[in-house]
């Protein structure tokens, strides 16, 4: 499972960190643990890690503030909050802010493992979407200005004759541009072309 990057643990309690590490490693996860949120933020590198398990009660910076800091840094890392019974309102606040789950102490091992697996799956899906978007954006960047215009009109659902009228060119020229678009965007069909354009953020004219 290590090809997905480590599961990060942030907790100021050494016994909890050791217990979580043993549990996760026994289930096949790669683990990195930190005794403070600041230590984690100082040691993390972008693009690494599949999820974060953080205690909500820590000195200096708590789990909720850590989560908010990750959002500010645009770190696309699913967060699981570990909370005591009295911290449930804070944990719910963390969920509303984007945490994918909160686990109450004393936590059930299988429940925590299930949550981590779900977080990793979410992380993989996000990475796949990000990779697809970057690839689509690279293909769009290879288009000429006129090809980009034709693509925008195709995204609007316009037929060749309407596109030709809007751009002041012949329908035949639109067909040629469409053929170039299909080749450059590596699209197998018109629907595939439109899907790739939307993935790259291309919008209809005037939107």
matplotlib code that plots the C-alpha trace (Angstrom):
import matplotlib.pyplot as plt

x = [0.0, 3.0, 2.8, -0.1, 2.1, 2.1, -0.7, 0.3, -0.5, -0.4, -0.9, 1.0, 0.5, 3.4, 1.4, -1.5, 1.0, 2.7, -0.7, -2.0, 1.3, 1.2, -2.4, -1.9, 1.4, -0.2, -2.8, -0.1, 0.0, 3.1, 3.0, 4.7, 4.0, 4.5, 4.1, 2.7, 0.9, 3.7, 6.2, 4.0, 3.6, 7.3, 8.1, 5.4, 6.0, 3.3, 2.1, 3.0, 0.7, -2.7, -4.5, -4.0, -5.2, -5.0, -6.0, -8.3, -6.8, -3.1, -1.0, 0.0, -2.2, -5.2, -6.5, -9.2, -6.7, -4.3, -7.0, -7.8, -4.1, -4.0, -6.9, -5.1, -2.0, -4.3, -2.9, -5.3, -5.1, -8.1, -8.3, -9.7, -10.1, -9.7, -11.7, -12.7, -16.4, -16.5, -15.0, -17.8, -19.1, -15.6, -15.4, -18.7, -17.3, -14.3, -16.5, -18.3, -14.9, -14.0, -12.7, -14.0, -14.6, -14.2, -13.4, -14.3, -11.9, -11.5, -11.7, -12.6, -9.7, -11.8, -13.7, -10.5, -9.0, -12.2, -12.1, -8.4, -9.2, -12.0, -9.8, -7.1, -9.7, -10.9, -7.2, -6.7, -9.8, -8.7, -5.3, -6.7, -9.0, -6.1, -4.0, -6.7, -7.4, -3.7, -3.5, -6.6, -5.2, -1.9, -3.9, -6.0, -2.8, -1.6, -4.6, -4.4, -6.6, -9.1, -9.2, -9.9, -12.8, -14.3, -13.9, -15.7, -18.6, -18.7, -18.9, -22.0, -23.5, -23.6, -23.6, -21.0, -23.2, -23.9, -20.2, -19.3, -21.8, -20.6, -17.0, -17.4, -15.8, -17.1, -18.7, -15.9, -13.3, -15.1, -15.0, -11.2, -10.8, -12.9, -10.7, -7.6, -9.3, -10.0, -6.4, -4.8, -7.1, -6.8, -10.6, -12.4, -15.7, -17.5, -18.7, -15.1, -13.9, -16.5, -15.7, -12.0, -12.7, -14.9, -12.2, -9.7, -12.1, -13.1, -16.4, -18.9, -18.5, -19.8, -19.8]
y = [0.0, 2.3, 3.4, 5.7, 7.5, 7.3, 7.8, 10.8, 10.7, 13.9, 13.5, 14.9, 11.6, 9.2, 6.1, 7.0, 7.5, 4.2, 2.4, 4.0, 3.2, -0.4, -0.8, 0.8, -0.9, -4.3, -3.6, -2.8, 0.9, 3.0, 5.5, 8.7, 10.2, 13.7, 14.9, 18.3, 20.1, 22.5, 19.6, 18.0, 21.2, 21.8, 18.3, 17.7, 18.0, 18.6, 15.6, 13.1, 11.3, 9.6, 10.9, 12.5, 11.2, 14.1, 14.5, 17.5, 18.4, 19.4, 22.2, 25.1, 24.1, 21.7, 19.4, 21.7, 24.6, 22.2, 21.2, 24.9, 25.5, 22.6, 24.2, 27.5, 25.8, 24.0, 20.6, 18.1, 15.7, 13.9, 14.5, 12.2, 13.8, 11.7, 13.2, 12.7, 12.6, 16.2, 17.3, 16.0, 19.6, 20.6, 17.4, 18.1, 21.6, 19.9, 17.7, 20.8, 22.3, 19.3, 16.5, 13.2, 11.6, 11.8, 8.9, 9.0, 7.7, 5.0, 4.2, 0.8, -0.6, -1.7, 1.5, 3.5, 1.2, 1.5, 5.3, 5.3, 3.1, 5.4, 8.4, 6.8, 5.9, 9.5, 10.6, 8.3, 9.6, 13.2, 12.5, 10.8, 13.7, 16.2, 14.2, 14.0, 17.7, 18.5, 16.2, 17.8, 21.3, 20.4, 19.2, 22.4, 24.5, 22.9, 24.4, 27.5, 30.5, 29.6, 25.9, 27.0, 29.2, 26.3, 24.1, 26.6, 26.7, 22.9, 22.9, 25.2, 22.4, 24.4, 22.6, 23.4, 25.8, 27.9, 27.9, 29.0, 31.9, 33.0, 33.0, 34.3, 31.2, 28.5, 25.2, 23.4, 25.3, 24.4, 20.7, 21.0, 22.7, 19.9, 17.3, 19.0, 19.3, 15.6, 14.8, 17.3, 16.5, 12.7, 12.4, 9.4, 11.1, 14.4, 13.5, 12.5, 15.9, 17.8, 15.8, 16.6, 20.3, 20.5, 18.6, 21.3, 24.1, 25.2, 27.1, 28.1, 31.6, 34.4, 32.1]
z = [0.0, 0.4, -3.3, -2.2, 0.3, 4.1, 6.6, 8.8, 12.5, 14.5, 18.3, 21.3, 23.2, 22.5, 23.6, 21.2, 18.4, 19.1, 19.3, 16.1, 14.2, 15.3, 14.2, 10.8, 10.1, 11.0, 8.3, 5.7, 5.8, 5.7, 8.6, 9.6, 13.0, 14.5, 18.1, 17.1, 14.3, 13.8, 13.5, 10.9, 8.9, 9.0, 7.8, 5.2, 1.5, -1.1, -3.1, -0.4, 1.9, 1.5, 4.6, 8.0, 11.4, 13.9, 17.5, 18.0, 21.4, 21.2, 22.6, 20.3, 17.4, 17.7, 15.0, 13.8, 13.3, 11.6, 9.2, 8.5, 7.8, 5.4, 3.5, 3.4, 1.9, -0.6, 0.7, -0.8, 2.1, 3.6, 7.4, 10.1, 13.5, 16.7, 19.5, 23.1, 24.0, 25.1, 21.8, 19.6, 18.8, 17.7, 15.6, 13.9, 13.1, 11.6, 9.4, 8.2, 7.4, 5.3, 7.5, 6.2, 9.6, 13.3, 15.6, 19.3, 21.9, 22.9, 19.2, 17.7, 15.7, 12.7, 12.6, 12.4, 9.8, 7.7, 8.0, 6.9, 3.9, 2.9, 3.2, 1.0, -1.6, -1.6, -1.9, -4.9, -6.6, -6.1, -7.5, -10.5, -11.2, -10.8, -13.1, -15.7, -15.5, -16.0, -19.0, -20.5, -19.9, -21.6, -24.7, -24.7, -24.5, -27.8, -29.7, -31.9, -30.9, -33.6, -32.6, -29.0, -30.3, -32.2, -29.1, -26.9, -29.4, -29.4, -25.6, -26.1, -28.1, -31.4, -34.8, -37.5, -39.4, -36.3, -35.3, -38.9, -38.7, -35.2, -36.2, -39.8, -41.4, -43.7, -42.4, -44.2, -42.3, -39.0, -40.1, -40.6, -37.2, -35.6, -37.2, -35.8, -32.4, -32.3, -33.2, -30.8, -27.9, -28.6, -28.5, -29.9, -30.4, -30.0, -26.6, -25.6, -27.0, -24.9, -21.8, -22.1, -22.7, -19.6, -17.6, -18.7, -17.6, -21.1, -21.1, -23.7, -25.1, -22.9, -19.7]

ax = plt.figure().add_subplot(projection="3d")
ax.plot(x, y, z, "-o")
ax.set_aspect("equal")
plt.show()
